[in-house]
Amino acid sequence: MPDFELHGTRKPAPSNWEGFAQIDRAIAENRVTAYRWKKAWADPVSRTIGIVVGAAIVAVWTYLAGAGLGWW
């Protein structure tokens, strides 16, 4: 969404290197996300829950795909 839609005016906001701040924020958030995934994978309980939830999602998706193809 263009910046002028957020401000409610018809002309764009002045350029103040806002794009670089957004890129910097995205890089920082990706690092935090990667850290959280690594930390969760190191915890045995979180890893077990993640595997069970992932397997359940794959099982449901497989069942729905099979039903859609007329396998059962």
C-alpha positions as CSV (number, residue, x, y, z in Angstrom):
1,M,0.0,0.0,0.0
2,P,1.5,3.4,-0.9
3,D,2.4,5.7,1.9
4,F,0.0,8.4,0.8
5,E,-3.0,6.0,1.4
6,L,-2.0,5.7,5.0
7,H,-1.8,9.4,5.5
8,G,-5.1,10.2,3.8
9,T,-3.6,12.7,1.4
10,R,-3.3,12.6,-2.4
11,K,0.4,13.3,-2.6
12,P,3.1,10.9,-1.5
13,A,4.9,11.6,1.8
14,P,8.4,13.1,1.4
15,S,11.2,10.6,1.0
16,N,13.1,10.2,4.3
17,W,14.8,6.8,3.8
18,E,11.8,5.0,5.1
19,G,12.5,2.1,2.8
20,F,15.8,1.4,4.4
21,A,14.3,1.4,7.8
22,Q,11.7,-1.2,6.7
23,I,14.5,-3.4,5.2
24,D,16.5,-3.1,8.5
25,R,13.4,-4.0,10.5
26,A,12.7,-7.0,8.2
27,I,16.3,-8.3,8.6
28,A,16.1,-7.9,12.4
29,E,12.7,-9.7,12.6
30,N,14.1,-12.5,10.4
31,R,17.0,-13.0,12.8
32,V,14.6,-13.1,15.8
33,T,12.4,-15.6,14.0
34,A,15.3,-17.8,13.1
35,Y,16.5,-17.7,16.8
36,R,13.0,-18.6,18.0
37,W,12.8,-21.6,15.6
38,K,16.2,-22.8,16.6
39,K,15.4,-22.4,20.3
40,A,12.0,-24.2,19.9
41,W,13.7,-27.1,17.9
42,A,16.3,-27.5,20.7
43,D,13.5,-28.0,23.3
44,P,12.3,-31.7,23.2
45,V,8.7,-30.9,24.2
46,S,8.4,-28.1,21.5
47,R,10.0,-30.4,18.9
48,T,7.6,-33.2,19.7
49,I,4.6,-30.9,19.5
50,G,5.9,-29.4,16.3
51,I,6.3,-32.8,14.7
52,V,2.9,-34.0,15.8
53,V,1.2,-30.9,14.6
54,G,3.1,-31.0,11.3
55,A,2.2,-34.7,10.8
56,A,-1.5,-33.9,11.6
57,I,-1.5,-31.1,9.0
58,V,0.1,-33.4,6.4
59,A,-2.3,-36.2,7.2
60,V,-5.4,-34.0,6.8
61,W,-4.0,-32.5,3.6
62,T,-3.3,-36.0,2.2
63,Y,-6.8,-37.2,3.1
64,L,-8.4,-34.2,1.5
65,A,-6.3,-34.5,-1.6
66,G,-7.1,-38.2,-1.9
67,A,-10.8,-37.6,-1.4
68,G,-10.7,-34.9,-4.1
69,L,-9.0,-37.3,-6.5
70,G,-11.6,-40.0,-5.7
71,W,-9.3,-42.4,-4.0
72,W,-11.8,-43.0,-1.1
